[in-house]
Amino acid sequence: MEREEAEELLARKLSEEPAEADEEEAGAKAARRLHPKWEIRIQANVDPIVEETIAYRNIAQEVDGRYDGVRTDGGKPGKADEGHSE
């Protein structure tokens, strides 16, 4: 008798709808694991490369003028080269 009851219980469980709920739950878990398709970018107020260049130009003078065209004002018009002295 136990075997028949177990088979009936199994048949009932397999024929019920919770299998779809499990599939939906598995789909939701898979969607949470996916990486988002967008990126978050933060615009910095200070460019670290420009700051480092200014610091180096304050420490020493360049031997030749090959880097005179490199701007240390972040490319903003109207602002002069802060640390570069000629």
C-alpha positions in Angstrom: 0.0 0.0 0.0 2.8 2.4 0.7 4.2 2.1 -2.8 0.8 2.9 -4.4 0.4 6.0 -2.1 3.9 7.1 -3.0 3.2 6.7 -6.7 -0.1 8.7 -6.3 1.7 11.4 -4.4 4.4 11.6 -7.0 1.9 11.7 -9.9 0.0 14.5 -8.1 3.2 16.5 -7.5 4.3 16.2 -11.1 0.9 17.2 -12.5 0.6 20.3 -10.4 1.5 23.8 -11.5 4.4 24.6 -9.1 6.8 23.4 -11.7 6.1 26.6 -13.6 6.6 28.7 -10.5 10.0 27.0 -10.1 10.9 27.8 -13.7 9.9 31.4 -13.2 12.0 31.5 -10.0 15.0 30.0 -11.8 14.6 32.6 -14.6 14.5 35.4 -12.1 17.6 34.1 -10.4 19.4 33.8 -13.8 18.4 37.4 -14.6 19.8 38.6 -11.3 23.1 36.9 -12.1 23.5 38.7 -15.5 25.5 41.8 -15.7 23.7 44.9 -16.5 23.9 46.2 -20.1 24.8 49.7 -19.0 27.8 51.3 -17.3 27.9 53.9 -14.6 30.5 56.5 -15.3 31.4 59.3 -13.0 33.0 62.5 -14.4 35.9 63.5 -12.3 36.6 67.2 -11.6 40.3 66.6 -11.5 42.4 64.7 -14.1 45.1 62.8 -12.3 47.4 62.8 -15.3 47.2 66.6 -15.6 47.9 66.9 -11.9 50.9 64.6 -12.1 52.2 66.6 -15.2 51.9 69.9 -13.3 53.8 68.4 -10.3 56.6 67.2 -12.6 56.8 70.5 -14.4 57.1 72.2 -11.0 60.0 70.0 -10.0 62.1 70.2 -13.2 62.4 71.9 -16.5 62.2 69.9 -19.7 65.4 69.6 -21.8 63.7 70.3 -25.1 60.3 71.7 -26.1 58.8 68.5 -27.4 56.1 68.4 -24.7 55.2 72.1 -24.8 52.1 71.3 -26.7 50.8 69.1 -24.0 48.1 71.0 -22.1 48.0 70.8 -18.3 44.7 72.7 -18.0 42.6 69.7 -18.9 41.8 71.1 -22.3 39.7 73.9 -21.0 39.9 77.1 -22.9 41.0 80.3 -21.1 43.0 78.6 -18.4 46.8 79.0 -18.7 49.4 76.3 -18.1 49.7 76.4 -14.3 53.0 74.8 -13.5 55.0 75.2 -16.7 57.6 78.0 -16.7 59.7 79.0 -19.7 
